[in-house]
C-alpha cells in the first residue's frame, strides 16, 4: 500500500470511532420557537411541566419548546424542556406531549409543549 493510503485509513478509523460514540452514547436535540418577547431567565427547577392546559391561571404563551432524545428516560427530556423553557423566562410548560419511538439504532423520546409565563 502506498504512503498516501495511511492518512485515509486513519481518517476512516477516526470517523468510525466518532460515529460509534454518537450511536452508542445517545444524543439530545432541542429547539425553541419564540412567540413573544424574551423575558429574563427563570430557574429551571421552578418550571412546572403539565400534561394539559392546566396552568389554572391566566398566562402568556412565550413559545413552543421541543426536545428529542435517543435515550430511554422520560425524565431526561422533561428536564431539557424545563431548561429550554427557563431560558426564555417561562414559569411552566403546558400541553406537554411525550412520544416514545423505536428507531433502527436505538429507542427515542420526543417531548414538546408551550412555554408560558403566568400573569
Secondary structure, DSSP 8 states (H G I E B T S, - for coil): --THHHHHHHHHHHHHHHHHHHHHH--EEEEEEE-S-------GGG-EE-SSSTT-S-EEEEEEEEEEESSS-HHHHHHHHHHHHHHTT-SEEEEEEEEEEE-SSSEEEEEEEEEEEE-
